Amino acid sequence: VQLQAFGGGLVQAGGSLRLSCAASGRTFSRYAMGWFRQAPGKEREFVGGISWSGGGTYVADSVKGRFTISRDNAKNTVYLQMNSLKPEDTAVYYCAAARSGADYLLESLYTVWGQGTQVTVSS
């Protein structure tokens, strides 16, 4: 599977963005999917993950209550809905896939990566 993330941009604090990650290939529905982010000078952070069916989801405490992860297997797409954005959410956001469709919580299993999309939140 190949991944392409898009939907980033510049938004004011308190605003919303929806990131999308489109996957090529016929096996998308078998993969767990995740979103990561990396801000300048900081380590990569696991933002959230979703199981192959969408029945299991996880978001990090830093974004809980503001970000939601979802997927549409018919469209080979995973989404990250980001609400109530804060300046500290500024980062490059990456989507990734894990071949084990149920292991959406294990960061080390995300081995397929897309290019990042920049999200900048102004104060």
Order of alpha helices (4+ residues) and beta strands (2+ residues): beta-beta-beta-beta-beta-beta-beta-beta-beta-beta-beta
